[in-house]
Amino acid sequence: VVTDGGKNEWRGFAFERLCLWHVPQIKAALGIAGVHTEAYSWRGTARDGHPAQIDLVLDRRDGIANVCEMKFARRPYAIDANEAERLSRRLETFRERFGSDRSVHLTMIASNGLERNAHSHSVQSEVVLEDLFRDA
């Protein structure tokens, strides 16, 4: 949720809540405002017993699910190797539970955007803090 070692964890929780209050703006930023969508958080367990938690799923009628990870950071959020592995496991667990009949897109909702690096290639779409305050 937050990238400062947990000292200001409340900022991450506040950012998540802000995002959940602005789902129409997130959909608009993704260009899917007109697509019927169910929005929910999700928790599950992989076949190997690892738990998985997804901040927000935008389950679209067009057969695509945007799996959204929310990150508050003062700078562009950098995905490191450990985070890339965690994200990959979450997506795999989600696919295991819901089958392969839908496309799953990883969406990063980051307060200051996403830093492009060796581990950011799996992110298919990005939403930033400013997007949450645009008209939906």
C-alpha positions in Angstrom: 0.0 0.0 0.0 2.7 2.5 1.0 6.4 2.5 0.2 8.0 4.2 3.3 8.6 1.1 5.4 5.1 1.3 7.1 5.8 4.5 9.1 2.9 6.3 7.3 0.7 3.3 6.5 -2.4 5.5 7.0 -1.5 7.3 3.7 -1.8 4.1 1.8 -5.1 3.2 3.4 -6.4 6.7 2.7 -5.3 6.5 -0.9 -7.1 3.1 -1.3 -10.3 4.6 0.1 -10.0 7.6 -2.2 -9.6 5.3 -5.2 -12.6 3.2 -4.2 -14.7 6.4 -3.9 -13.7 7.3 -7.5 -14.4 4.2 -9.5 -16.2 6.2 -12.3 -13.1 8.4 -12.7 -10.9 5.3 -12.8 -13.1 3.8 -15.5 -13.0 7.1 -17.5 -9.2 7.2 -17.2 -9.1 3.6 -18.6 -11.4 4.5 -21.4 -14.1 2.1 -20.3 -16.7 4.5 -18.8 -19.4 3.1 -21.1 -18.7 -0.6 -20.4 -21.0 -2.2 -17.7 -18.6 -3.1 -14.9 -18.9 -4.7 -11.5 -16.3 -3.3 -9.0 -15.2 -5.2 -6.0 -12.2 -6.1 -3.9 -11.1 -9.8 -3.9 -9.3 -12.2 -1.6 -8.5 -15.8 -2.4 -6.1 -18.6 -1.9 -4.0 -20.2 -4.6 -3.8 -24.0 -5.1 -0.4 -23.9 -3.3 -2.0 -22.2 -0.3 -0.6 -18.7 -0.8 -3.2 -16.0 0.0 -4.0 -13.4 -2.6 -5.6 -10.0 -2.1 -6.6 -7.6 -4.9 -7.4 -4.0 -4.1 -10.0 -3.5 -6.9 -11.3 -5.7 -9.7 -13.2 -4.0 -12.5 -15.1 -7.0 -13.9 -16.3 -5.9 -17.3 -19.1 -7.3 -19.4 -16.8 -7.3 -22.4 -14.9 -10.3 -20.9 -12.0 -8.3 -19.5 -11.1 -7.9 -15.8 -8.9 -5.0 -14.8 -7.1 -6.2 -11.7 -6.1 -3.0 -10.0 -3.2 -2.6 -7.6 -3.2 0.7 -5.6 0.0 2.3 -4.4 0.6 5.6 -2.6 4.2 6.9 -3.1 5.7 10.3 -3.1 7.6 9.5 -6.3 6.7 7.4 -9.3 6.2 3.9 -7.9 8.9 1.4 -8.8 8.1 -2.3 -9.0 11.0 -4.3 -7.8 11.6 -8.1 -8.4 9.8 -9.1 -5.2 6.8 -7.0 -6.0 6.7 -8.3 -9.6 6.6 -11.8 -8.2 3.8 -11.0 -5.7 1.8 -9.3 -8.5 2.3 -12.3 -10.8 1.1 -14.7 -8.1 -2.0 -12.6 -7.4 -2.9 -12.6 -11.1 -2.4 -16.3 -11.4 -4.5 -17.0 -8.3 -7.3 -14.8 -9.8 -7.1 -16.7 -13.1 -7.2 -20.0 -11.2 -10.4 -19.0 -9.5 -12.2 -17.4 -12.4 -10.9 -19.5 -15.3 -9.3 -18.5 -18.5 -12.4 -17.4 -20.4 -11.6 -13.8 -19.7 -8.6 -11.5 -20.3 -7.0 -10.2 -17.1 -5.3 -6.8 -17.4 -3.0 -5.5 -14.6 -3.8 -1.9 -13.8 -1.6 0.2 -11.5 -3.3 3.0 -9.7 -0.4 5.0 -8.3 -0.5 8.4 -6.7 2.5 9.6 -8.8 2.5 7.2 -11.6 4.6 4.2 -12.4 8.4 4.2 -12.9 9.3 2.4 -16.0 11.9 -0.3 -15.2 12.7 -4.0 -15.8 9.7 -5.1 -13.8 7.0 -2.7 -15.0 6.3 -4.5 -18.3 3.4 -6.6 -16.9 1.3 -3.4 -16.1 -1.1 -2.9 -19.0 -2.7 0.3 -17.8 -2.0 3.1 -15.4 -4.1 5.6 -13.4 -2.7 8.5 -11.4 -4.0 10.6 -8.6 -5.0 13.5 -10.9 -7.3 11.1 -12.9 -9.4 10.6 -9.8 -10.4 14.3 -9.8 -11.4 14.6 -13.4 -15.0 14.5 -14.5 -16.2 11.0 -15.1 
